[in-house]
Amino acid sequence: MDEANQRKSVTFQPKAAPKATKLSEFASNLKQSLTARERQEIVVDEIDYTPRRLAPPQYGEERFEWDQFQQTYPGEQLGETEDAAFKRNSVVSFQLGEEVIPEMEETAQAPDKPEAFDLDQEPDFSGVIDRRSPSLEKDIKTYHVKILITETDDIILFENASHTVLKDSDEAAAVEEQNVHYETKKRSRRTAVANAEAQTPELLHKSRGVNTERIMRQEVASFVSNYDMYDTYNDLERHTKEIDLAEASSSKIEITTYSREGMEDIDEMLNKSDNFHLSSMILQRLLAGNVYREKQKRFRNMYLPDPLNTDARYLYRLDTLWTYKTRETMGKAVASASWCQSDGDIVAIAYGIYGFTAFDDRSTGYVCVWSIKNPVNPERRYIFPVPVTSVAFSKRTPQLLAIGLYDGSVQIRDITDNSQVPVGVSERRTSPGFEPIWDIEWIESEDDKDEILTAAQDGTIMKYTLNIGQFLIGYQQLRLDRVESEIEGIKVDKKRDFLEADRHPQALSLKIHPTKKDIYFVGTDEGCVHRCSINYPYQHSGVTQMHSGGVFSIEYSPWSPKIFLTCGGDWCIRIWIEEIMEPIVTLTTGFGPIQNAFWSPVNSTIIVSITQSSVQLWDLKRRMLKPASSTSFGDSTTSLTVVKFTNCGRSLLVGDSEGRTYICALEDMPFPPHFQYDELQAALYKSLICKPELLKQVKRFGYLGY
């Protein structure tokens, strides 16, 4: 591009200088003000910041006013000389963004500030230098135009005013009269107004309230003779029932009902109706929500503790939310409990016997499936002719519930089926055992088979497979024998004579390895734990003496597949590491057997245990000589039997020997650590400070987590 196209000039054409006239007082003052403004300069750091005069407007009302001003007060009236007028109308040429180079005629000098320029010529801004740029040179002058932007008034594009009035207002009568006149007047148009579908929205009427008339009641007397009453009740069937007034009292009341001959009994009809049971269950949930809503929110962890609370205290407190109890199960001990794996709101509780009970109390047993949505009544109830000793939900098929009975039989129920028909039942041909089933574990196999392991009191370990038919297929895995020689583990004096009827120990607990699904452990009444394999029946791979009394529970840590605990009748909880035949930690509560012990699923250093009198919470991180808290339930004559964490780990289930099950929230608990296994490992190392040889042996194993 040539240089001529790059440079754009602005030219002002000179005008003929008018003759000078005498100035008026107003013109003289205006001239002095303009002259002072022309002479005033603003220089900062040797740079001229004096604003340039803007060009006059070309169009509009402002242009008209400018022309009127020029016609009224021309340059001669403002006191300009011919020389000044010539300077004002002389030719000026400049380049934007560059140093100003005046191109003057020989008789005149170009002014520094042009008054007007041609706006039709598009200036070239490619060379404009920003005043704020640090590279701006001192001798370069730039030209800036200040533009004031103001907010315009609001422009209403559409407005739809309301044309409705209240029915009881002063204008209502006039509006109704006008509407009637509009509807009845004659119209010149051919088509009449009719109600039809259209895209126009309907008119929405505004209603302030609706009041109904009061229902009037009155008493009306009628006369019925004895003959009418005799004839009426003579044709009806009489039914009398006895109903208990209260759970704890023995008083009863008789209720007599009458029905027509040949009519179906309404009670029997409702009991057989599935829709009635479903509607009743939903209605009970709604009614229970009015009473237990806040406690249900706490169970669902809607009220979490604030981790930034400066007033937090670690009291390890149990707060009872509600109690599961029914009239049928009162007096039946809570023998076992299992939370559903897929729905933490559902729990199955077995009611049977605890300890040595009379023969009359062993007549019936119950399994109730409770939901937190209805803490008053169970949603499923199964009745058995013998006490129930154990229950367990399946992990792979969560609606299946395995039930172990006092007579050695096993059943599997589907809680989604309300027909009270079991999915599978064990038969005497394949499972001849008749001793109580104390523990049940579901086998997580790679194939699609549903299989369970059971531990009976006669020392028999059975495996049952759910088949298409009515009965379960049973296989005997192992029959335990008494340990006579000295084995690894703790030292126990076993100098006693065995009877022939006592050659087989009692299998009290059962646990499948968390990672090796074919390995399981069996705890016996002699304090031994047998290591066995499903793939190798009729034999065990190892035996360890872990307690001097019966082993009631075996639980692995959720954070390590090699760290587990055991509790038993020798009043101790012992923490073990696989392949080390010496307990790492021993916790003692006092004088009483420990029925159950479990790891917390949310805090790796917290353990819960239960004795006949109280529930203990242990924190390995803080102290091991005594529990962090101990809580009692009920009176001193009631024994506690079962304790279990919920799936979320922030609540507890506690059962007693009277058939009551307490759902308790864990309050004022320490916050879970970010690195669970590291906290557990640090707590175990801390407990082994006084045992340097054992500590060295534990550290040799290295990392024991998942």
N, C-alpha and C positions, 0 to 999 in steps of 0.2 A: 504494500500500500504506500503511495507516494506521500510526501510531506504535506502537500496541499490538502489532502483528505483528512490527515491526522489533526490539523489545526483548524479550529472553528472559531471565528471572530464574531463579535457583536458590534454593530455600527449604529451610532446615533447621528441622525441628520441634523445639521444646524438650521436654526430658524432665524428669521429676520428680527433684529433687536428693536423692540418698540421704544418709543420716546419715553423719557423719564418724566414722571409726574410727581406732584406733591404727595407725601405720605400722610395718611390719617393716623390718629393716636393708636387705634387697634392694630393697624398694619405695622406701625413702628415697633410696638411691643412684640408682635409676632416675629418681626424681622430680627430683633435682638435675640429672641429665644432660639430661633433657628441658627443664627450666626454662632451663638455660644455652643450650641450642640455640634455644629460643624467643626469647631475648633477643639472640642474636647476629645482627648485620646486616652485609651487604656493600654498601658504598656506593663507587662509582667515578665520579669527576667529577660528584658531587652527584646520581647516579642510583642508585636502590636496585636491586641485583642479588641480593637475598636470595632463595634458592629457596623456592617455596611447598611446603607439605606435600601429598603426593599423597593422593588418596581411597583408602579401604580397598577391597580387592577384593570383588567381589560373588559369585563362584562359585569352585568348585574347592577344592583343599587349602589354599591360602593364606587363603581366606575362613574356613575352619574354624579354622585356627590363630589368626586375628585374633579370632574370637568367643571362643575359649577364653581368650585373653589378656585380653580385656575382662571376662569373667566372673571371672577369677582376681584381676585388679588393676583394680577399678573406679576411677572418678575420685576417690571419697572416700578410697580407700586410698592413692592417689598424693599425698594431701595437698592436694587441691583444696578450695577454699572454695566456699561456695554462690554467691558472686559469680562465681568463675572458672568453675564449672559452668554457671551461667546464661549467661555469655559464650560458652562453647563451644557451647551449644545454642540460642543466640539466632538470630533470623531475619536473614539477610544477603541483599541483592540487589545485583548488579553487572552491568555491561554490558561484554562482551569488546571489546578494542580501544579503549576510551574511558577517560577518567579515572574512577577508582572513586568512586562516590557511595553511601555507606552509607545505608541506610534502616533506622533503628533504632526500636525502641519507646521510649517516653519513659523507661522505667526502665533501659534497657541501651544500650550503645554497640556498634556492629557491629565485629567484629575485622577486621584487615587481611588475615589469612590464613584462608580457609575450610578446614575440615577435610574436609568431604564434600559432595558434590553429586549431584544426580540424573543418572545417565548416560543415562537414557532420553530426556531432553530434548536435542534436537540444537542445539548452539550455533551462532550466526551468526559466521562468520569473515570476513565481508566487510570489516569495519573493522579487522582486525588489522594492526598496523604492524610491519614487519620491524625487529628491533633493529639490524641491520647497515646500515640505510638512513641516509644522512647527514642526511636531513630530519627525523629523530626529535626531538621536542621533549623538553625535560628533565622537564617536569611530567607527562608521559603515562606511565602504567605499562602494561606488557603482560604477558601470562601465557604461559609456555612450559612445555611438558611434554617432558622428556627421555626418549627411548625407546632402550633398549639392544638392538641387533640382534646376535644371535650365530648362528653356523653350527650347523645341526643335524647329527646323525649321518647317515652314509650309509645310504640306504634301498635295499636290494637288491630289485630287481624280478624278476630272473630269474637263476638260476644253474644251469649245466649242468656238473656235475663229470664228469671223465673216468673211464670205467669200463674202461679197457684197461690191460694190464700188458705188460711186455716178455716175449718168448718164453723168454729164458734167465734170467729172474729167479726168485727163491725162491717167489713166489706164483703162478707160471705153472701149476704142476701142480695146485694146489688150484682155480684158476679154471677150468682145462680140465675137471676132474672135475665141478665144479658145472655147467658148461655142458652136459656130456653128460647129467648127471642131469636137467637142465631139459628137454632135448630128448626124453628117453626116458620121462619120467614121464607118467602118465595125467592127462589134463585133463578136468575136468568140463564144460567148455564144448563146444558142439556143433561149432563150426568149428575145424578144425585149422590149425596154422601152416604157411604155404606161401610160397615165394618168388614174389613178384609185384611189378609196377611200382607204385610209390607216390611221393608227393611227399617222403617222408622221405629225406634224403641218405644215400648209402651210407657205410658205415664205412671210413675211410681207414686202412690199415695202415701202420705206421711201420717202415721198413727202415733199418738202420744200415749195411749194406754187403753186397756180393755178391762172393764169391770163386769163381773158376773153377778147375777142376783143370788142372794143368800138362799141356801136350800132350807126350806122350812120342814121341821119335824114335829110330829105330834103322836101321842099315844092313843091307840084305838083298841077298845075292849071288845072281845067276842065271847060267846057262850058256847061251850062244848059239853054235852051231857056225857055221863058215864057210859051210856050205850054206844055213843059214837066213838069214844076212846077204845072201848072193848072191841068193837068191830074193826077199827083201824089196826090196832096192834095184834089182833088175832091173825091177820093175814100176812104179817111180817115175820121174818126169821130173826131171832135174837142172837147177838154175838157179844160176849163179855170178854174183855182183855184187862190184864193187870199191867200197870206201868209204874216203874220206880220213880219216886219223887226226886231223889238226889243220888249222886254216886256214892257218897259216904254213908247215907242213912239206909236203914232196912225197911222203911215204911213204903207201902205201895197203895195205889188207888185203882179202883175198878171203873172201867169205862164200858158202857153198854151201847151198842149200835144195832139198828134194825135195817133189814133189807128185804126186798120183795123176793118171793120164791121164784127160782129160775133165773134170777139176775146174777151177773158175774160180780165177784167180790172186787171192790174198787182197789183195795190194798194189794191184792195179788196181781191185779192187772197193771198197776203202777210199778210194782217190783219187777215185772217182766219187760217193761218198756225201756228200751235203750235211749229213746229220745227224752224220756222223763229223767233218767239218771244224768244225761248230759246237761239238760237244762238246770237240774238241781245243782250240779257241780258248778256251773257258771254263775248261778245266782249266789251260791255260798261264797264264791271267790269275790264277787262284788260287795257282799255284805262284810266279809272279813277285811276287805281293803279299807273300809271306813274306820276300822278300829286299829289295824296294824300298818297303816300306810307309812308312817314315819319310821317304824322299825324295819319294814320291808326295804325302804330306801337305804337304811344303814346296812342291811344285809347285802344289798346290791352295790355297796361301796360308793354311794352317791355323796356321802359326807366324808371325804378324805381329810386326814390331818394336814395342817399347813406345815411344810418343812421349814419355813422361815419364822415360825413362832418361837419367840424368845422365852416364853413361859412353859415350854413343853417339859413334862416330867415323865420319867420311866417308872411307872407303877405296876405294869404287867397285870392290869385289872380285867376281870371278866364281868361283862354287863349282860344279864339275861334278857333276851329279846322276847321270847315266848316259849311255851312248853307244849310238846306233843303228848296228848294223853286222851284215851277213850275209856268208856265204861267197860267194854269187853276185856281190855288188856290190863285193867287195874289188878295188881297183885302178881302179874307175870313179869319176870325180870327181862330187861333189855339184854339179849344175848349177843347181838351183832348188829351192825349198821353199815350201809354202803351208799355212797353218793353216786349219782348217775354221772358218767364220764362226759357226756355231750351236753347235759343240762344240769347245771349246778343248783337249780331250784328244787330238784327231786331227790329224795332220799328214801331208801328202803330200810325198815327197822324190823328185826326179828324179835319176837317175844316168846321166851321159853322158861328155862330154869337157870338158877345161879347157885352153885354150891350143892349142898345136900338138902334136898327138899322132900316133903312128904309125897307119898304115892298119889294122893288125891290131886295134888297140884300138877301132876304130869299127864293129865287127861287131854288137854287141848293146847294148841299153839297157834300163833297168829303171825302174819307178815302184813304190815301196813306200808303202803307207799304214800308218803306225805309230800306236799308241795308248800313252798313258802307263801303261795298265793291264797292258801286256805289252811291256816294253822289250827283250826278248830276240829275239822273232820278229815280223815284220810280219804284220798281219792280212789285208792284200790285197797281192798281188804281180802286176804286169803286166810281161810280157816283150815287147820289140819288136826287130825285126831291125836297127834303127839306133839310135844314141845319142839319149837324151831331153835336150832343152835347156831346157824351161820347163814349169811346171805352175801352175794357178790354180784355186782353188775358187770356185764361184758364191756370191754373197751372197743372191740371191733364192731359189735352189734349192740349198741347201748340199750335197746329196748328189752333185751333178754336178761332175766334175773335168775341166777342159780340159787337154790334153796337146799340147805342141809338139815335133816331132821334128826330127832333124838333116837329113832330106831335104826339108823344107818342108811336110810333111803335118801335119794336125791331127786329133786324135781327142777325143771326149768320152765319158767313162766314168761309170757309176753305181756308186759304191762299195758301195751296199746290195745290188747284184746280184752274186752269186758265179759267174755263168756265163761270165765272161771274154769276153763279147760287147760290143763298144762300142755306145754309143747312137747315135753319128754319126761318120762318117769323111769327110774331105775327098776330093774326086776331082780328077783331073788336068784334066778338062774345064772346071771352073769355077775351079780354082786351079793354074795351070801352073807356079808357082814351085817351085824345087828347092833353095833356100838354107835354112840353119838358121833356125828360129823362135826368136828370142832373148827375146821377151817376149809375154805374153798378158794382156789385160784384159777383164773381163766388162762388158757395156753394161747399165746400169740404165735401161731404157726404161719408159715409162708403160704400154705394152701388155704382154701376157703372153708375149712372145717372149723366148726365150733366145738372146742374140747375144753374140759375142766379137769383139775386135779383136786382130790379130796383127801383130808387127813382124818382118820377115825381114831377112836379111843383105844381100840385093840391093836394099834400100830400098823394098820393097813393103809397103804397109799394106793388109791384107785384113780384111773383115768377113764372118763366118760366122753363118748362122742355122740353128738346130736345127729340122729338119723332121720330119714324121711318117715319112718314108722312111729308108733306110739311110744316105744321104749328106747331108753338110752343104751348104747353098747358099752359095757364095762370091761376094763382090762385091769388086772392087778399088776401094779408097778413094783411094789416092794412090800415085804412084811418085816418090820424092824425086829431086831433081837436085842436083848440086854447086853450092855457093855460090861464085861467082867474084868478085863485087864486094865492096866493104867494107860491112859491115852494122853495126847497133847492137850494143853490148855491149862486151866487153873488146877490146883491140887485139891482133891476131894477124897475124904476117907470113905471107901466103899466096902469095908469089911463086914459083910452080912451074907446070909444064906438066901439063895433064891428058891422060891417055890416053883413047882411045875406049872401052876396056874398063872404065875407071874413072870413067865419067860419073855414076854413081849411087852415093850414099854408103850406108854400112851403117847400118841402123836398129838401134840397140843397146838402147834403152829406150823404154818407152811408159807414159803416165800420163793418166788421164781426170780432168778438173777435178772437185773435190769437190762443187761446187754447180751448175755448168753442165754437165750430163751430156752435151751434144752437142759439147763442146770437149775436145780431147785434145792432148797434147804428145808429140813424138817427138824423142829424142836420138840424134844421129848420131856417127860416128867422127871427123868433122872438128870436133867441139866445138860444134856448133850445135844449137839447140832450135827445132823448127818448131811453130808453133801452127796447128792444123787444126780442121776442123769435120766432123762426120758428115753434116750436112745439105748440105754443099757439097763433094762429092767432086772429085778431080783438081785440087785447088788448096789452098794454105795461106794463112792470113791474116797471118802474120808469122814472121820468123826473127830469132833473137838469138844472138850469139856469146857463149857462157857459159864455155867452156873452150878451152884450146889443144890438148887431146887428146880422146879419145872420151868421151862422156857416158854413164856406166854406170848411173846411177840418177837419178830425179826423184821427190821425195817432198814432199807438202804437209804443213804443220803441222796436227796434230789440233785446234788451238785457233784457227786463222785460215785462211780460204779464200783469202788473198792472199799469204801468206808460205810460201815453199817453198825447198827446198835441192836442189842438184845436186852430184854427185861424178863425177870422171873420171880420165883417165889423166895429167893434169898434176899429180898428187899433192895436189890441193886439194879442199876442200869449201866451196862458196859458198852463202850464204843470200841470197835475192832477195825483192823485193817487186814485185808486178805493177805494170806501167806505169813502173817505174824501171829504166833500162838500165844500172845500175851495182850491183855486189854490195854488200850491206850489211855482211856479215861474210865473211871468208875464213879458213878453218882449214887448216893445213898440218901433215902428220904427219912429213914427211921425204922420203926418196928411195924412192918406191914408189907405184904406182897404187892408187887406192882403188876396190875392187870394188863395195861397197855402203855405203849410209848411210841411216839411218832415224831419225825422231823417236820419242821415248819416248811411249807413249800415256798415261802417268800423271804425267809431269813435263815441263812445257813447255820447260824449258831444257836438257834432257839429250838428246844425240845419240849414237848408236852408229855406228861405221864399222869397216871391215875392210880390211886389206891382205893381201898374201901371207904375211906373217910374224906378225901379231898382230891383236888386236881392241882398238879404242880406245873409251873412253867420254869424251865431252866434256860439260862443264857450263858453259854460257854465262854463268851467273850468277856463277861464281867466277873462271875464267880462260879466255882464248882463245888464248894463245900456244902451249900444249901441252896434250895430253889429260890428263884427271884420272887415268886409269889406262890401262895397256897390258898385255894378257895374251896369252901365246903358248900354242899347243897343239901337241902332238906334237913331232917332231924338226925340225931346221932344213931338211931337204929336202922337207918336206910343206908345200904351199901351201894357205892358207885361201881359200875361194871364196865362201861364202854366209854372211850373218848376218841374223837376223830376230828381232824382238820377238815374244813370245807375245801372245795377245789380252789377257791381264790386265796385261802390261807389267812383271812382276816376274821374268821369266826370259828367256833368250836361246837361240836356236838357231844353232849355228856348224857349218858343213860344210867339209870339206877335200877335197883332190884324191885321197885314197886311199879314199874311200867311207865315211868315218866322220862321224857327225853327233853333236855334243856338245850336250846339254841342260844349260844352266848357270843357276844361280840368282844373282840380283843381291843381294849382301850388302853391308852397311854403306853403304847408299845414303841420300842426304838425303831427308827426308820431303817429300811433295808439298805445294806451297803451296795455300792456300785459293782464291786468285785466280790462276789459271794464266795467263791472257792478260796480266794486269798485270805478272807477273814476267817474261814473255817480252818485253814491250814495254820494261820497264826495262832488261833486259839488252842489247837492241838499241840503245837510246838511249845506254847507257854506252859501247858500242863505237864510237859515232859522235862522241865528244867531240872527237877530233882532226879531224873533217870537219864543220865547222859548216854549210857550204852543203848537204851531203847530209842532215844532221840536220834542217835547216829544211825541206827538201823532204819528208822522211819525216813530220814533224809536221804538215805541211799536209794529209796524207791523213786525219788523225784516227784514229778507231777502226777497226781492221782485223779485229776478231774476228767470230765468228758472231753 
